[in-house]
Amino acid sequence: MSTESVPSAKTRANSEYAKRIDRVIDYLRANLHRPVKLAELAHVACFSEFHFHRIFAAVSGETLNNFTNRLRLEKAARLLRYSDQSLTDIALDCGFSSSATFSRAFRAGYDTSPSQFRKSGKIKKSKICKELFPEDEYGLPMSAEEKKAAFPVRLIDIPERQVAYIRVTNAFEMDRVLTALKTLIEWATSQAIFSQGILFGMTVDDPHVTPKRLYRYEVCLASSLPFECMEGMSKLKMPAMRYAVINVSGDINKVATAWDYLYRDWLVNSAYEPEHAPALEIFVDKESATDWSHFELELCLPLRKPAEIRSLHSGSRKSVRIEKKYDKRVTA
């Protein structure tokens, strides 16, 4: 394990992030008339789909969905004021599926109807002009300086490992995750690999954008010893990878604040970008892993090589593959 920093590259890296997000914004503006898929935007930015939403919010100050809706409503407002197009034509031109959907969105954003705005040209109260950096639902009110002092970041290299996992769907229901965690611990203990294994959770989806009923979280144990998976469990090989790591000791609010700092403050000002792989939450105190009133975690964000090093290499960049031997959907 080693700690690294590239101070001279931070300004360039931050500028590079801003340029990529600017490309996304320009792309969105040119395609407001149609639904734009996440894969398209991530490709435009040359970022991994795993981390694109968080990076967009970190750089722009708004979530991708809020930003896109705001652009559509602002375009609609201009068309209402300066064109003779019908409400239906404006709705379709701004990417809404119908005039009814458009009217609901416009009222929700501006507290007035499209027809009323067209007559008066005035917006009484805009609900979309809120603070651009809203606190996360679980975030603590800490300044950037306080977060930097509380959450020092180090870089580590984790070797290739075999991992047993249970995939939990609808993972916002915490009991489902806890049940899977207990099952995995009991299995690992019976296999005599728990004491030396690494117990961690892996976020497959982005909790900020994935619907709760579809949100997936994988409860995992990495082991250097051989093992046999039980029914309802799968195995994967995770490649060697570099991670930015923060140690967190505290409740779920502190964990959420640390994640926010890692993406919003550290990553966009570093010389790194996220690798196309899930982030990890390693349980440092494995014996207390099921006590969620207090966490002892290592938050691990997978990284690519620094931009200035990567640019020296020719050829296309290949995404890291996670080879899954089994891919069974499990209800814990």
N, C-alpha and C positions, 0 to 999 in steps of 0.2 A: 504494500500500500504506500502511496506517495501523495504528497500535496503539491499541486502545481498552480502556477498563475502565469498569465501572459499580459502584464500591465500595458505594454506598448500596443497591444492589439485590441484592447477593449473598445477604444473609440471607433476603430474601423469595424469591429464586429457589431457594435450597436448601430452604426450607420448602415451596415449590410442588412441587418434585420429590418430597419425602417424602409430600405429600398424594396425589399421583398414584399412587405405588407403594402407599400404604395402600389406595387404591381397588382396585388389582389384587389385593392380599392378601385383602381382604374378598370380592372376586368369586371368587377361588380357593376360599376357605373355603366359600362357598355352592354351589360346583359341583364338589366333590371326587368326586362320584359318577359323573362323566363326563369323557371327554377334552375338554380345552379348547384350542382352536387359538390359535396365536400372534397371528393377526389380531384375535381377540376381545380378548385381553389388551392388545395395543397400542392398540386402539380405546378400551378402558376408561381407559387411561393418557393417551390423546391424544398418544402418541409414535409416531415412525416405526418401522415394523417393522425397518428396517435396523439400528437402534441400540438397540432395546428391551432385548435380553438384557443388553448391557453396562451400561445404565443401571440395570436391576433389580439386577444384582450390585453395582454401585457403591453404591446406596442401602441395599439390604437386607443386604449382606454374604454372600449366597449366590447361586449360580446359580439360574436359574428352575427348571430340572429338579430340582436337589437340594432346593430349597425346597418344590416341589410334592410330591415323593416323601416328604419329611419330614412334611408336613401329613397326607398320606394314611396314613402309618404311625402317626402319633400318634393320629389318629382311630380307626384300627383297634385300637390298643392300648387305648383307652378302651372301645371296644365289646366287646373280648374280656374286659375286666375287669368291666364293669358291665352287660352285656346277655347274653341267652341266645340271641342270633342264631347261626346256623350259620356255619362258616368261609366257605362259599360266599356266603351273604348278606352277610357283612361284606366279603368281597372285592369284590363288586359294588357295595356301598354306598360303598366307598372308591375306586372308579374302576379296579379291577384287572379284567382280562379273565376271569380264572378263579381258582379257589382255589389251583391249582398256582403260577400267577404270583405271587399274593399271598404264598404261603408262602416262595417263593424271595426275594422282596423283603424280607419281614419278617426272615428269617434273616440276609440280607446286612446289614440295618440294625441289628439288635439282637443278633445272634449267638445266637439261640434261635428255636425254632419257635413259631408261633401257639398250637398246642395245649399246648406246654410252658409258655408264658407264661400261658395261661388257667388252668392248674392251679396254678402257683406265684405268679403275680402279680408276679414279679420279673424284671428284666432284668440279666443278669450283666455284659454289656459292650455299650455302644451305639457302633456305628461311625458313626452319623450325628451324634454330638455332638463332631465334630472342630472344630478352629480354623475360625471362620467366614470368615476372610479368607486362604485358602490362597494361597501364591505361585503365579503362573502357571508353567507348565512351563518357560518361558524367562526368567522375571522375575529381576531382580537384587535382592539384599537391601538396599534403600535405604529410608530413612525418608521421610516426606512432605516434610520440610524439605529433604532432600538432592535429592529429585526436583524440587521447586520451583526450587531453585538451578540444577540441571543442565538443566532443560527449560523455559526461559521461553517463554510463549505470546504470539503476536501475532495480530492479526486482519487478514486481507487480503481484497480483493475481486478475484475472477478473472472476466474478461469471458467472454461467450459464445464457444465455440470449436468447430471441427470436429475430430472425433477419429477416427482409424483404430484398430481394435483387433482382437486375436485373443483369443478366449475359450478358456480352458483349464479343462477339467473334471478332477476327481480331482487338483486342484492341490496337494495335500499331497505329491505326488511331484514334488520340486523340479526334476528333470530335464525334466519336461514344461513347466514355466514357463520354464526357461532356454532350452529349444529355441524356444519361442514368442518370447521376448525377442530372441534372436539373429536369428530370421526377420524380426521387425519392424524391427530395426536395419538389416539388409541391405536390406530393401525401402525404408526411408526414405532410406538413403544413395543408392540407385539413383534415387530420385525427387528427389534434391537438396533434401530438406526436413529432413534429420536435424539439421544444425547449428543451425538456428533453431527447431526443434520442441521441445516439452516432452514428455519421456519419463516415463511414470508407470505404476504399477500401480493397479488399482481392485478393491477387495474387494466382490464382489457378495453373498457369503454371510457369515454369522458363523462364524468358525472354532471358536468355543466350543460350537456346538450343531449345526452341519450335519455329517452323516456325511462322512467323508473322501472316499469315492468320489464324492460328489455336490458337494463343495466347488468353487466356481467362482472363478476369478481372471482378470481381464482385463488384458492387457498392451497399453498404449495409447500413442499419440503424437498430441498436439494440434498443429495447424499452421495458421498464418494464410495460407499459400500453398495453392493448389489442388493436389489429388492424386487419383490413381486407385487404388482398392484392388485388390490382387491376389487371386487365388483363395484361399479359406480365410480371408479377412479381411473385416471389416465396418466400417461407418461410422455414427457417431452425432453428433448435435448436443447438446452439453452447455450448459445455460443459464448465464447470469451468476449467480454465487453468492458468498456470503461464507463464509470458512473460518477456523477456528482452526488455527494452524500451529505446529509444533515442528520445529526443526532437530535432526537426530540424526547423529552421527558415531561409528560403532562397529559392533559385531557384532550378530547377531540378538537376543541377550539384551538389549542396550541398546535396540534398536528396540521389543521387546515391553514393556519397562519404561516407555518413553516413551508408548506407546499406553495402557498401564494408567493412567498418571498423567493423561493427557489426559481420559479418560473418568471415572475414579473420583474424582479430586481436583479437577481444574480445572473440568470441565463442570458437575458437580452443584453447585458453589459459584459459578457464574457467573450472569449474567442472561440466558443464552442456552439454547436447546434445539437438538438436532440436526435438521437438515433431512432430508426424506425423499429421500436421495440417498446414493450410496456414498462411503465415505472414500477418500482418495487417498494414494499413496506416490510422491512425485515424486523421480526420480533427479537429484540436483544434479550429480553427476559422470557424465554420460552415457557417456563413453568407458570408464568402469570399471563400467558397470551390470551386467555379467555376472560380476563378481568378488564373490561373496557371502560372502567371508571378512570383508569390511569394507564398510559401507554409508555413503553420504553422501546423506541423504534429507531431504525435507520431508514431515512427516506432516500431512495436511490433513483436518480434520473439518468437514463442511458444517453451517452454523448457520442457524437462523431468527432473526428479529428479537427483541430483548429483550421479555420478557413484558409489561412495563409499557407499552411502546410499542404492541405488538400489541393490547392490550386496548382501546385507544382507537378502534380501527377496528371498524366493524360489519360484519356479513355473515360468511359461512363462510370458513374458511381452506382454500385450495386447495393441493394437493400440487404440487410442481414436477415437470413432465413431462420425461423424457428421450426425445427423439424418435429412435427407431432406424429407420434406413432399411432396414437388413438385420438379420437376427437368426439367423445361421447358427451352429449348434453346431460347434465346431472341436476336433479332437483334434490337439494339437501334437506 
